[in-house]
Amino acid sequence: MNSVSDKSKTISNLGKSIIKTLAYYDIFEYPLTAEEIYQNLGTTSVSNLDVLNEIEILSDKGLVYKKNKFYLLRNNDILISRRIAGNNLAEKKINSAYRMTKFISKFPYVRAILLSGSISKGYMEADSDVDYFIITHPNRLWVTRLLLMLFKKVFLFNSRKVFCINYFVDTETLEIEEKNIFTATELATLIPTYGKELYDELYKKNSWIRDFYPNFPKRDNNIISNNKNSLIQKTFEKILSNSFGDKLDDFAMNLFEKSNQKKYHNYNKNDFRVAFKTSKRESKHHPKFFQKRVLEAFNDKLRTFENNYNISLE
């Protein structure tokens, strides 16, 4: 067990917020810069200079480690080289992700595309998926998912490294139900690549993320295009703008739901509902239930820190 002096056991509210920020990213073994700590703080009314000064205090007390320009809760140089390598790989893969966006945007009923997961944090590993968050036309979400899934399985040999689309919402369901630090992080870090106005609306509908990240800047969307349907999209959508299209969407939703129930029957009812959300307006496919794992790991890290240093982070 680590120990610090009685005097150092008392830390400020800003210090507690910094520790919590570093603890969350420590789950992913991802050190942060001072600027990133500031952006990810759960508190406002502080400046970058305030954060830097407080980090130095925490570092002097042995609660935070400084490695070059990075800060972390563990004295581990490997995490620094790991992060740098992951950042470099993400820079290389982001261009192919943008190219894939242009392709996906041509599919019927796709109205906006955003990069999610690790690539949206600027980090990738060799086996990382390229995750996409898709916004569709109302009542055609499941048709869209079916078409993209068929393309992926047939032409991309089901490769997740090219694209992995595990979250769909439609244009009328932009506010995300689960409001916690995990979903706030995922929403705040989304990188819009298609559908400028819908990204603005998504950001507006989920203003609650500022309860978790009041300092996190909105992503720049000035370089992305607004929706402009191709001739193929217009033709396909016109063909399915009838009761047959409605039935096809219902069929696709039931098909995916039954497949998930059969394949992931070991989940309890509540976990299944969150990990494989299935409705006419929203589709989530998270087999690893990363949200639950991250939230549990975050709480464990906070408790471990409190026990190790006899410090309350409340």
N, C-alpha and C positions, 0 to 999 in steps of 0.2 A: 504494500500500500504506500502511495506517495504521501508525503507530509509537507506542510508549510507552517510557518509561524502563526501564532494566534492572531497577530496583527493582520497578516495577509489573508486571513479567512474571510474578512469583510471586503466585498467588492461592490461597486456601484451598480445601479440599474443598467447603465450603459454597458458596463463590463459583463453583466449577466446576459444581456442581449447579444453581445459579441460571442460569448461562449456558446450560446444556443445556436447562433449562426454557423460557427465552426463545427459544432457537433452534428448539425444536419448534414453538412457536406462531408463530414468525416465518414458518414455511412457509405459514401461513394469513393472514399479515399481520395478526396479532391481538395488540396490546399487552396486557399483564397488569397488574393491580393487585398491590400487595404481598401481600394476602391470597390472591389467586389463585396467585401464585408459590409461596407457602408450601404451598398445597393440592396443587400439582402437582410439588412437589419429589420427587426420587427418594431422599431421605434423611430419616431421622427423628432424634429426640433434639435437635430444635431448636425454638425458639419463634418467634412472629411478630416479636418484638423482635430476635432474632438475625438473621432474614432482612432486616429493615429496616436494621439496622446494616451488614450485609454488602453490601446494595445500594448504600448510600451510599459504601462503600469502592470498589466497582466503578465507580460513577458518577464519583467523583473521579479514577479512573484512566483515564476515557474509554472504558471497556469497555461501559457501559450508559448509555442516555439516559433522562432523567426528563422526562415531559411531563404536567404537572398531577399526577394521581394514578396515571398509567400509566407503565410501564417497558417499554423495547424496545431492540433491538440496532441499530436504525437511527434516525438523526436525521431523522425524517419526520413532520411534523405531520398530513399527510393520513391516515395510518393511524389517528390518534386519532379524527378526525371520521368516518372510515369505520366504525370499531368502534361508536361511539355510535349512528350511523344504523342499523347492523345490529342492535344490541341493541334499539332502539326498534321496529324492524319485527318482530323475534322476539316481543316482548311482545304485539303486535297479532295475530300469527298463532297464538299458542299457544292461544288460546281456540277457534279453528276446528279446531285439531288435536285438542283435547279432545272437541269435538263429533263429529268424525269417529271418534274412538276408540269412542264410545258406539255408533256405527253398525256399525263393524267387529266389535265385541264380540258382535253378534247373529248373525254368520256361524257356520255349523256348525264345530265342532271348535276354535274359537278359545278359548284358555284364559288367555292373558295378552297384553297389548299394552304396548309401551314406545316412546317417542319416541327416535329416534337421529339421527345426522348433525348438521348444523349447528344445527338448532333445539334439540337437546339441550344445546348449548353456549351457548344464549341469543343466537344470532346468525343472521340471515337476510339474504339479498339478494333483489332483486325477482324474479330467476329461480331462486331456490333451491327444491330439492325439499323436501317434507315427508316425512321417512323414518320408517318404522316397523319395529320388531323384533317379530316375532310368535312366540308359543309355542303349539303346537297339541297336540291329543290324539295319542297314539302311533298310528302306522300310518295316519294320515289327513292328514299334513302336505301332501301333494301335491294331495289333493282340496281342501283349504282354499285353497291357493295358486291352483288353477285357478278356483275360484269367485270369489275376490277379483279375479283378473286379468280374468275375463270381465265382471264388474261394472264394473271400471275402463275397459275398452275400449269397452263398449257404452253405459254411462250417463255416464261422465265423459270420454269422447272421448280416453282414454289420457293424461289430464293428470297429470303428475308433481307439479304444484304442489298438487294436492289430497291425494294420497297416493302414496308410492312405497314399496312393500314389497319389499325386496331381501334380507331375511334371515329365515329361518324355522328354528326348532328345535322338537323335540317335548319333552314334559315329562320324558322319560327321557334326554335328551341336552343337559343344561344347561351342562356344562363345555365351553368353547370350546377347540378344538385349538390354534390359532395363539396363541402366548403371546409377545407383543412389545409395544413401547410403543404401537403403533397400536391393536391390539385392546384393550389395557389402557385406553387413553383412551376408546375407544368404549364399553366396558362400564361404566367408572366413571361416565361422564356420562349413561348411559341414564336417561330420565325415565319411571318407571312410571305408567301411566294406567289400567290394568285388570289385575286378578289379583294382589292384594297378597301372598298366600302364595307364589306362584310367583316373584315378584320377590325375596322373601327367600331362596328356595331357589337362584335363579340367582346371587345375590350370594354365597351361601355356597359354592356349587360352584366359583366363580371367585375364591376367596380369593387366588390367585396375583397378582391385579392389585395387591395391596398391596406386592409386590416392586418395582413401578414407582411406585406412588402410596400410600405409607404414611399420608399425611396427608389424603387426599381423603375427605371425609365421604360416608357412604351417603346416598342420596336419601331424602327424606321420603316415606313411602308410607302415612301414616295417613289421607290424604284420599281414597285410591282404594278402590274396592270389590273384594270378593272375587268369584270366579266364581259366576255365577248364570245358568244356561242359560234361554233363553226357550223358549216353547212351540214356535216354529218350529225352533229348534235341536234340541230334544229329538225332535221328529217326524222331521226330516231325518236325524238321527244314528241313530235307531232303524231307519229304512228301510235305511241303509247299514251296519248292524252285522252284516254277513254276508260271504260270499265275493265277492259282487258288489262290495261296497265295497272289498274288498282288491284286486280286479282293476282297479277304477276308479282307485285310488291308484297302482297300478303303471303303468297306462296314462298317467296324468297325468305321472308322473315321467319316463317314456320320451319323452313328447311334448316336455317342456321340455328334456330333455337333447339330443335330436336337433336341436331348434331352435337351441340354443346352439352345438352343434358345427358346424352349417351356417353360422350367422351370424358366429361368432367363430373361424373356422378358422385365422386368422393367429396365434393364441396358441400358444406351445409347450406341451408336455404338462404340465409342472409348473405353469406359470402358470395354465393353464386349470383345473387341478384345484383351485387355491386360489380363483381369481376366480369360478368357477362350480361350487362344491362341490355335488355331487349324490349324496345317499344317501337311504335311507328315513327317516332321522331328522334330516336337515339339508339346507337349501337356501340357497345364497348366489348372488346375481346382481349382480356388480360389473363391468359392462362396461369401466369406465375403470380397473379394477384400482388403485383409489386406495391400497390398502394398500402395494403395492410402490412406487408413486410417492412416497408420503410417507416411507417408510423410506429410500429412496435419497436423497431431498431432505434428510432429517435428517442423514444421514451426510455429505453434501456440505457442509451448513452448518457442521457441527462442524469438518470439515477446513479449510474456508475461514477460519473464525475462528482456528484454530490457526496457519495459515500467515500470516494478516494480522498477528497479534500475537506470533507466536513463543511461543505458550503451549500447553502440553499440557493437555488436558482429561481425561486418563486418571486 
